[in-house]
Amino acid sequence: MDIRTFRENRAKFTWDELAAYDGRWVAFSPDGSRIVASAVDLLELEPLIRAAGEDPDRVGYERIEFDDKISLGAAEYF
């Protein structure tokens, strides 16, 4: 994996494109240009990566979280 190419391609994903993956783990292709698979937890993700024809050791992992809450002490506001 060429990390520079990965980062450049990964940065091209918009917030709107990633919103569908909120709260999920995402596996990006080795060059960062596409999403290979996604799942709620990492244990579920590996078989999906393999099913997509990719090697789990060669993809980039990221948890996508759009936190629209503001925590103020013990209280949370939406």
Secondary structure, DSSP 4 states (H G I P E B T S, - for coil): --HHHHHHHHTT--HHHHGGGTTEEEEE-TTSSSEEEEESSHHHHHHHHHHTT--TTTSEEEEE-----EEETTEEE-
